[in-house]
Amino acid sequence: MSPSVFRPLLLFVLCATTLHSVLAASSFAGSSLYYAAGLSDNEADTLLQGLQSADMKVMRVWLDGIGNSVKGTQTTAIPDLEPSSVCNGNDSCYNDTVLKRMDNFMVKAHSYGVKLLISMHSFNALEGGDVYGKKYGVDNFYSQPGPQQAFDARIKHVLNHNHTTLGKPWKELSDYVFAFEPENESMIGKGEGFVKSHTSWQCDRATTVKGELGDNSGILVTTGGESWLSESVQDAWLKCPALDIISIHAYGAGDLTEAALTPYVKKAQSAGKKLLLEEWGACYFSTSNNDCPTGGVLNSQTRNNNLQKWASAITAAGIPWLYWQVLPNKDPHYGYDYEIAVNSDPSWGALKSAAQAAGKAQAAFDYSANILQTPSQ
């Protein structure tokens, strides 16, 4: 065969092999629990055993301070990482209690085959008047250089926290950490116009994270989602070199269809990015799914049908997903209730089945190097 014929053939084979490896990559499911650092050992075991039984691979956690009772869970109260002032890199100013508690939790999660997606701050805390909200205000936090410099210092402090038992900084713990995100739902309360005009904030923070991790850390960098599908996937973020994942938060039924999701899958693939449906849920109440403050109780079978329909659509679109949220205790059904209690909830079986199905499906993105494989795999 002449070289002129061989080269195009070789290129075709290489491209086909690469395409097959992406198409053959398994999907996965997981969940969130924003107050995981406050769990007792027994509750952590109960939760993680349940996630393992559902073949859930990733759990999303936050580093905000928490009280001593959340969603009916009796938790250990934890102060904010920056409890009284913006620390701006002064290590003696940070209260590392939440990081040390998370040290223990990530080791336990790993023993159940689960990696952590760690959100280093939340819009909820900012809007609620934490040290950044009080000093800078919400708008200035995203638009002025001073607060961004101070927040970058927080990011570096977290990534360089030396694990209390593993003896390495978090930025080197790719066996335990799936991804880092600078902030949950940055700018979510400001409207899509504000998000579009401040997209550089997300890319700049991702650049700070990637600068600490390096290019070959084995840990991914992600956005923290927005209000709905289109707001979550900004063109500027698809072009940001430091972002590996564009995370989607979507609760509206119209967003949770294969037809709605597929165009965004194609956009992400074209840009060389991954997608993760990082937050979605099935409302416990008989309201619109994306407006779930309180209301009449939805029939369990109807809720389960919703859950399985939407999970199937997300999986069919080729996007791995994390459910909001799985609880270790009986769900008290507070407002905005998407939660499902592990084992005891009438909807746990439906969620477990959907998660197991996701793990057997093909994904549009290859995460195989970033999740813990079960022995059978």
N, C-alpha and C positions, 0 to 999 in steps of 0.2 A: 504493500500500500504506500503510495507516495506521501511525503510529509504534508503536502497541500490538502490532501484528503483526510489525513490522520488528525490534524489539528482541530478542524471543525467537529469531527466525530468525538474527540477527546473532550472538547468544551461541552458538547451536548451531554455526554455521559456524566461529567462533573456537575453540570447544572441539574440534571435529572436526579442524581444522587442526593444533592443538597435539598432539592424540593421534596424528595421522598422522605428525607430525615426530618424535615419540618412537619410534613403531613402525618408522619408516623409517630410524632411526639405525643405522649399521653397528656391529657388534661388533668386537672385536680380541683379539689374543693377545699375550703377551710372556713374559718369563722373569725369573729372579733370578740374581744372582751376588753373594753378600755380600762377597766380597773383590775386587771389580772395581777398586778404587783401586790395588791392588798389581800389576795386569797390565802387562806390557811393551807397547810400541806394536804389536809384531808379533802378540802374542796378542790384544790388544784388537781389532785389525783382523780377525783370523781369526774371533773371536766375533761381532763386529758384522756382518761380511759374511754370516755364517750367519743371524743374526737377520733381516737385511734380506731374504735370499732366501726366508725363511719368512713374510715380511710381518708380522713381530713389531714392535709399535709402542712398547712400554714395557719398560724393564728396571729391576728393583728392586735397589738397592744399599744397603749399610750404611756407617756411619762408625766402626765399631769398629777397634781396632788389629788387625794381622794379622802372622803370621810369614812366613818366607821360602819356605815350601812349603805349599800348601793344596790338597787334592783332586788331588794330582799335578801341580798348576800351580806352576812356579817363579815366585814373586812377590817383589816388593820389600817387605821388612819395613817396617811402618809402626807407629809408637807410637800409643797411645790419644790421643784428642783431649785428655783430661785425664789425663796419664800418671802423675802422682805424688800429686795431691791434688785435692779438689773445688774448682774455680776460682771458682764463685759470682760470675761476672761480671768477674773480674780478667783483662783481655785478655792481659796478659803471662804468665799462668799456662797458657793453652791452648797446645797444640802443634798448629799448623794444617797439619801435613804432609798429613794425610788429606784436608783440604779442598782444598789446592793440587793434590794428585794427582787429586782428583775434578774440579777445574776442567778439567784436560786431557781427562779421560775424557768429560765431558759434551759438550765441543765435538766430540770425535770421534764420539760416539754420535749427535749431531745430524746430522752429515754422512751418516750411514746411515739417517736418518729415524726415529731412536729417541729418545724422551724418558726421563728418569730419574724413578723414584719413590724418594725418598731417605728412608731410615729413620735417624733421628738417634741411636739407641741401641738396645740389645737386652737382653731379659731374660737372654739367654745370658751377656752380659758382667756384668750385675748379680749373677746367681747364681754366676758364676765368680770373683767377688771383685775386681771393679774398684774404683775409688776410692769409688763410691757404696755398693757392697756392703760394703766394709770399714768405712766410716765410719758407715753407718746401719743396715745389715742389710736384708734383702729386705722384711720386713713393714713396717718403719718408712718405707722409701722410698716406699711407696704410701699410708701413713696419716698421716704427720706433716708439718706445714707447712714445717719447715726444709729437708728434702731436696727438697720440691717447689719451693720458692723457688730453690734452687740449680740444680735441673734446668731450670727455666724460664729461668734465666740462660744455661745451655748452649744451649737452643733459640734464644734471641735471638742468641747469638754465631754460631751456624751460619747463621741466616737473614740476618744482616747481614754475613756474610763477603763481602768485595769480590773478585769474580772476577779472577784475576790477568791475564787477557788481555781479557776483555770489559768490564772497568772498571765493572761494576755489582754490587750485592749480589745474592746468590742469590734473595732474595725478589722480585726484579724480573725474573727470567729465565724468564718463562713459555714462551718458545720452546724452552727446554732442560729445564725441570723440569715433570713431569706432576703430581706431588703430593709433599707432605711427610707423614711420620708420625712422631710423637714417639718411639715405641719399638716394636720387633718383639716381638709376643706378650707384652705387658705382663701380669704376674701369672700367666702360663700354668702355672707350677709349683705354684701355691697352691690349685688346685681351683676349680670353678665357683662354689661358695658364696662364696669370697673375692672372686672377680671381681664377682659380683652386689652384694656389699656395699661395693665400692670403685669402682663405675662412674664416680663423679664425678671420679676421677683422670684418666681418659681425656678426659672433656669439658673439664676444667680445662686440661689440656695443649693440647688442640685450640683452646681459647679463646686461649691464649697465642700459638699459631701464627697463628691468624686475626687476632689483634690486630696482629701484625707485617706480615702480608700485606695486610690490608685486604680489603674485600668484592669488589673488582674486579681482583684481581691476575692472574686467569687460571690460577692454581695451586690445586689442590685440597688439601683436608686430609682425612686418612684415619686410621682406627684401624690397628693392626698385626696384627689377627687374633688368634685364640686356638687352643684345641686341636682343636675340631671345629665343625661348622656351628652348632648351637644356642648354644654358648658364645660364638661369634664375633659373633652378632647379638643384642645386649642391647637390650631395650626402651628403656632410659635413653639409649642412644646414638642411637637413632632419633629421640629428642626433643631431642638436643643441637644448638643452632643453629650451632655452630662446625664441626660435622662435615659434610663433603660426601659422603664415602664410608664405608660400613661394609665393612671387608675381612674376607673369610672365609678361614680356613685349614681344610682338610678333607682327610684321607687315608683315612678309612674308606670302604669301598665303598658302604655304605648311605647316606652323605651325598652321594655323587657320582652321583645319579640326578636326572632331571628332576622326578620326583614329589616328592622330598625338597626340592629347591631352590625350586620354584615358589611355595610358600606364603611363603617369605622374600622373593622378588621382589615379591609383592603387598604385603607389609608395608612394604617399603622404598618402593615407589611411593606408597603411601598416606601415608607420612611425608615424602615429598619428598626422599628420599635415594637415592643410587646404591649398588649393590653391585659388588664386585670379588672374584672368587675368586683371592685374592692368592697363595695357596700350595696346590698339590696336586701329586701325582706318582704314577708307576707304579713300584712296588718292583721292584728287580732280582732280589730273592731270592724263594723260594717260600714265604714266610711270609704272614701276614695283611698286607694292604697298609698298614695303620696301625700295624704292629708289625714294623719292617723292620731290626732290628739286624744280622743276619747269617743265613746259612742256605744251603740248596742253591740253585743258580742256576735261575731260572725260564726255561723255554723262551722264546726270543726272540719267536716268533710269538704265544705266549700273552701275553707282556708287551705286545707291540704291539697285540693285540686289546683288552687292558685299557685301554691308553692311548687308543685311538681311541674306545672305547665311552664312557669317562668324559668325554673332551673333547667328544664329540658331545652328551652329556647336558647338560653345563654350557652349551654354546653354544645348545642347544635351549631351555634355561630362560631365555635372554636375558642371560646374565651373561658379560662379558669375563673373561679369565683369564690368569694368569701361571704358568708351569711352574717347579717347583723341581727341579733347576736345569739350565741348559745350560752345559757346560764348553767352553773353547777347546782342550782337550787330551784325549787318550785317558783315559777314566774308569778310575781304578785300582780301583774297586769296594771302597772302604772301607765301614765299617758305615753303616747307615741310608742306603742307596744308592738314591736316586731319580734321580740325575744321568744326563744324556745328553750325550755328546760331539758337538759340532757336526761335521757331514759324515761322520765315520768310524764312528759308533756304529750298530749294527744297528737301533736304535730311532729314529735321527734322521729317517729318511724318514717314519715314522708321525707323529712329532711335527710335522714340517714340514707335512705334509699337513693335520693337524688345525688347525694355526695358520692356514694359508691359508684353510681352510674357515670358521674363525671370522671372518676378515676380510670374508668375502662374506655372512655371515649378518646378520640383524637383531638388534638388542639391545633389551632392555627399558629401557635407560637411554641418554640422549644424551650421549656423550663427544666428539662431533664437534669441539667447540671446543678440546679438550684434547689431541688427538693430532696428529701431523704427517701431513698428507695426501700421498699419492703423486701425482705429476703426472697420472696417468690419472684420478684422482678429482677 
